Amino acid sequence: MRFSIFPTSARAMSMAFGRGDDPIAPVRGLRPYLIGISVGDLDASMRWYAENLGFRVESGPVRPGARAGFAVLEQDGFRLELVEMAGSLPRAEAAPVRGSAVSLRGVFKLAFLVDDVDASHAALRARGVGVRMAPSDSPETGMRFCLVEDPDGNVVQLYAHLPSPAG
């Protein structure tokens, strides 16, 4: 039997996080829909997510005033809301911290499932995308992953399932 610190079933998650035997969440039909990202250059970020990750523009860009602009990009039902606000600061400047991104509370990465982490990593690197971590296996989670950066330094993690051990 393989032990993992990461519960994999709804029942195991429920037990691990104090919900007893009830694996049903109080909010029914919950599924990922949208995450908002503050960006320094709306047009550059729209291009980056479209050209590198295949998102398409669903709405925008809308610039209702001189201080703000936004756009919504979509891929397979998941949306990114990109918001450019005059005077916004990069995370590293607004909250300088030593160590990893998880040293600050809040959202610290976007993660996407891909068919092939190595091929995706190589293609993005060839396009000049910043790489934070080359492909690596995580046997604890059964995943292979790499980390890249968007134009604002936001971490984007790409995952693929490791092959099941023959047995």
N, C-alpha and C positions, 0 to 999 in steps of 0.2 A: 504494500500500500504506500502510495506517495503522499507525503505530508506537505501541505502548503499553508503559509500564513494568510493566503488569499482565499476566502470562502468562495465557492463557485456556484452554489445553488441558492435559490431564493430562501429556502429553509435555513441553509447554513448562514446566509447573510443576516436573516432575521434573528437567529440564535446569537450570532456574534455581536450584534449591535443592540441586544436587549429587547427584542420585540417578541420574545417567547416563541410559541409555535405558529404565530400568525404571519405568513409570508405575504399577505396582501397589504399594499400601501394604502393609506387613507385617500390618496388622490388617484382616481382611476383614469386610465388612458394616458398616463404620463409618458411622454417620449421627447427626445431632443427636437427642438424646433429652430432656435436662434441663439446666437451669442453676439454681443456687441463688443466692438474693439475700438478704442480711441486711437486714431492714427495721426501722423504729422502731415501727410500729403495724401489726400483722398484719391486723386487720380493715379498716383504711383501704386498705392495699395490695391486699388481695383485691378490695375494691370497685373500686379504680382499674383494675386489670388486667382485671376482668370488664366493667365499664361502658365503658372506653375502648378496649380492644383485643380484646374478645370472648372472653377466656379463660373457661372454666367450671371450677368446683371439682371436682377429681377425688377428693381426700381432705382431711379436716380441716375446720375447724381443730382441731388436737390440741394440748392444753396439758398435757403430762405433769407439770409442776410449776410452781411460781411463777416460775421463772427463764426458761422457754423456751416457745415455741409454734411450730407450723409448719403449713403447708398446701401441697398440690400442686394447681396449676391446669394445665389442658391446653387446647390448641387444635391441631387437625390433627396429632396425634401428638407435638407438642412440649410439654414441661412446664416450668413454673416452680415451683421449690420456694422458698417464702417462709418465712423463719425469723426470728422475733423473739426476741432474747436480752436479758434484763435487763442493763442496764449497757452495751449496745453503743453505739458512737458513730457519728455521721455521718462519712462519709469526710473532708469538709472540716475537721472538728474533730480527727479522729484523725491525719490527715496533711495539714496545711495546705500547699498548694503554689500557687505562682503559675504561671499559664499554663493549658494545657488539661488535660483528664483523662488524656491519654496521658503526662503528666509523671510519673505513678505507674505502676509496673509492675503487671500483673494485668489482669483484665477491666475495661474502661472503658466499654463500651456493650453494649446489646442491639440487634440489628438485625432488622427484619422486612421482607419483601417485601409490597407492597400493590398494588392495582390502580391507584390514582390518588393520588399524593403530595399534590397541591394540595388535592383534596377532603378527604383524611384530615387534613391540616394545618388546614384551615378548620374542620372539625367538632370537632377536639380543642381548638383555640383558643376556639371558641364555648362549649365546656364548661369553660373556665377552666384547661385544662392548660398548664403552663409551657412556653414555647417557647424553645429555645436557638438555633435557626437556622431561618429561613424556607426554603421550598423553593428548591433551587439545583441546577443541572445540573453533572454531572461527566463531561465528554466523554471523559476518560481511561478511565473505567470503563464508559461507556455507560449511566449511571444518573442518575436525578434523586432527590434525597433531602431530608429535613428532620430536625431534631433536636428532641425534646421531652423533658420530665423526668417521672419518676414522683414520688410523694409524698416520697421520700427523696432526690431530686435525682439519681437514676441516669439516665443518658442512654439514651434509646430512639430509635434511628434508623429511619426509614421510607424504604424504597427502592422505586422503580419503574424499569423499563427505559425508556430513551429510545427514541423511534421510530427505526427504521433509516433512514438517509438514502436517499432515492430514487436509484436508479442502475441 
